[in-house]
Amino acid sequence: MADNYLERRAEELRASGRVVVRRNTPSLDTLLVRNRSHRGFDKSYVVAMRQLEAIVSVVNKIPSSKNGQPFRFKLLDAATGGESFCRFLHFGAFLPELHLPLAGTEPQAFIVACSTVPESPSVDIDLGIVLQSMALKAVEIGLNALIVRAFDRQEVKDTLGLSLEPLAVLAVGKGTDRIELTEVPEGSDLRYYRKDGIHYVPKIRMEDLIL
């Protein structure tokens, strides 16, 4: 009942002619910085199905090649199979020695992105737009997300009884990783790494991005 209290209260104030105080909205830059790839999550926080639905709600508002809109989504929370789904996914390719996620930090909510058409360059471009948009929405509502493409598609398809091809998974939850971006010159090692409990992600500095 509290989920849309502020929205309902705003409507009441508008109807009465009283001034509505608007909440500050984070800038795109702020959301982008907060949108980090967490590989550990707080298992005490239970992601609700309505939150997963809110994340998917951005999809019919974003561009799509030839307006094809080929993606459909399977939502899993802890009560509908998410609690054990992590076993199908592979995290942290550059940190194999850590066997991420660490025990007790596994995500329990997932959005499986499937396609109604065969995979192609345009589908992959659309998929990237969709996944990034959903991840930003997750951050906007106070969650974190990890885009995963390292998994056995057939195994996931069979386990979930999907008729469509799964192309990617968005793991969703309250991230617990301490993540910092570091600017590096072009030609540097771009592999992420961990040191003293902090997950560092090298990003090419601005002056080297422009030709």
Buried (B, 14 or more C-beta within 10 A) or exposed (E): EEEEEEEEEBEEEEEEEEEEEEEEEEEEEEBBEBBBBBBBBBBEBBBEBEBBEBBBEBBEEEEBBEEEBBBBBBBBBBEBBBBEBBEBBEBBEEBEEEEBBEEEBBBBBBBBBBBEEEEEEBBEEBBEBBBBBBBBBBBBEEBBBBBBBEBEBEEBBEBBEBEBBBBBBBBBBBBBBBBEEEEBEEEBEEEBEBEEEEBBBBEBEEEEEEE
